[in-house]
Amino acid sequence: MEVRDRYAPSPTGLQHVGGLRTALFNYLFAKSQNGKFILRLEDTDRTRFDKAYVDNLYSTFEWLGFHWDEGPDTGGPYAPYVQSERSIVYKKYAHSLVENGAAYYCFCSAERLDAVRREREAAHSSESGYDRHCRNMAPDEAAARAVTEPHTIRLKIPLGEKTLFNDALLGSVEWKNDDVSPDPVLLKSDGFPTYHLANVVDDHLMGITHILRAQEWLSSTPLHIILYRAFGWEPPLFCHLPMVMGQDGKKLSKRHGAASIDEFRKNGILPDTLVNYVALLGASYEEGKEIYTLDELCARFSLEKLNKAPAVFDYKKLEWYNAQYIRMKTDAALAALALPFAVQTGLFGAPGSQPSAKQLSLFNAAIPLVKERAVFLCEIPEKLAYLFSEPSVPEAAEFIPKKSSLEEARRLLSIGRELAAPIAGTDDEGAEKLAKEKAEKEGLKLVELLTPLRVAVTGSRVSPPLFGSIRLLGAESSLTRIDRALEKLNLP
């Protein structure tokens, strides 16, 4: 049997971490079994549908770097893979259930249903959902009325029974039918299917063998099993994945920060980072190993390695992963990834301005200065801003070492000035040797000598490496900045 699983999002919002985890686990499982991973757009909710969300889905997975074997944009043997283009299929199967007695026509208006709800509320009744008013209507009468009257088609839930199914992660699950939504609508009065009908029909017709989805969908599974049995079909194997929670123990959402994939992209998270980290949310692979390529994840993934407990999304851990992936990039690759952020933030002039040849050369040469310290791509332009425009001279207090004085800061910077030209003309090893010799000669600690010099050259006590900065700026620019700082320190 060929394994076939799917990601079936509803394009009613931006792609988020929970959806990515579902898609990724389905992809990894299919590839681990030499099977097929399918994308299906479940767009039957036309009131919330927006093509922008479809575009977001495609751009997100193009950025993430993994793709489906069959889908709306790639085609396949079971096309179309968009539910709004399959309405005739759902009508056919909904009517087949009416014909075999597993479903029925319902003529209840929205007004009647609302009146029933209000009566129950007034009576403080514990009943909820449809009252099965049309369930026992004579089939001939119902069929005749359906020709001229607006109607829906409802599933006839077997009463007084239990629905049993096996879940690959949770084991045997038993559900009382009395706890299933009472005779839910399968086909709406406008001819569009509900999620439940379209989902089950498509999974069967598309040969889906495994359904990996979040545990929040567990309560829908008994209804789906009932539908499969009503059709006389064998259900796929279900696997309800552990929830993804925030560190406060609640379901991950916008209140926890950047829950949409777009936000992670804007903040400079690398796609490799997100794939690696999300793949670990609820699954284990190899003891003591944390960094995986996509191919390694595919080779190691299995349903037996899933965890039942909820997974916690730790932003600090995600940042750690991103820093590791930044360090693993070549300087050229990292420069290419960071360049759009530099353009957007206006590092080379006005926001959106492209760099000149000279600016681009400087940007590329400066990447090694921040590579070991950057956590996000969006930080890189800010960290390098002092190279592209002369920073304002900080207040005098910034130049003064701990337990020292303004007079001493002036002296230290004057001594440091003598190092600028030699440092600009040598490599880091040579620059460190020069600085140590100078500090020893003057009876200073190296940090005391270099702190005022760093502030003068970069505009901050915390900056990329000083020696490399002086070398990129050159002796002339470095000395100009030092002289400006000395001038300010000498003011009364």
KASUL-V796508 format. One line per field, one symbol per residue. phi: phi as a letter, one per 30 degrees, with the letter a starting at -180 (. if undefined). burial: I if it has 16 or more other C-alpha atoms within 10 Angstrom, else O. Layout:
phi=???
burial=???
This chain:
phi=.ddbbacbdcdbaddbdddddddddddddeddchcccccbcccddddcdbeeddddddddddddjbbddbleccildcddcbddcbeddddedddddddcicbadbcddddddddddddddddhdddbidciecdcdeeddddddddccdacccdcdddicbccaccdccidbbbdddcdedhddcbdddidddeddddddddddcidcbccbdddcedddedddededddicddddcbcdddccdddicedaeddjddddedddddidddedddddddcdjbbbbeicbcbdddddddcdaddcdcddeccdcddddddddddddddddedddddddeedddddidckdejddddddddddddddeedcedcdcbdddddddceddcaddddddeeddddehbbdedddddddddeddeddddcbdddddddddddddddcicdedddddddddddciadcadeddddddddiddddddddddddeddddd
burial=OOIIIIIIIIIIIIIIIIIIIIIIIIIIIIIIOOIIIIIIIIIIOOOOIOOOIIOIIOOIIOOIOOIIIIIOOOOOOOIIIIIIOIIOOIIOIIIOIIOOOIIIIIIOOOOOOOOIIOOOOOOOOOOOOIOOOOIOOOOOOIOOOIOOOOIIIIIIIIOOOOIIIOIIIOOOOOIOIOOIIIIIIIIIIOOIIIIIIIIIIIIIOIOIIIIIIIIOOIOOIIIIIIIIOIIOOOIIOIIIIIIIIIOOOOIIIOOOOIIIIIOIIOOIIIIIIIIIIIIIIIIIIOOOOOOIOIOOIIOOIIOOOIIOOIIIIOOOOIIOIIIIIIIOOOIOOIIOIIIOIIIIIIIIOOOOOIIOOOOOOIIIOIIIIIIOIIIIIIIIIOIIIIIOOOIOIIOIOIIIIOOOOIOOIIOIIIIIIOIIIIIIOOOIOOIOOOIIOIIOOOOOOOOIIIIIIIIIIIIIIOIIOIIIIIIIIIIOIIIOIIIOIIOOIOOO
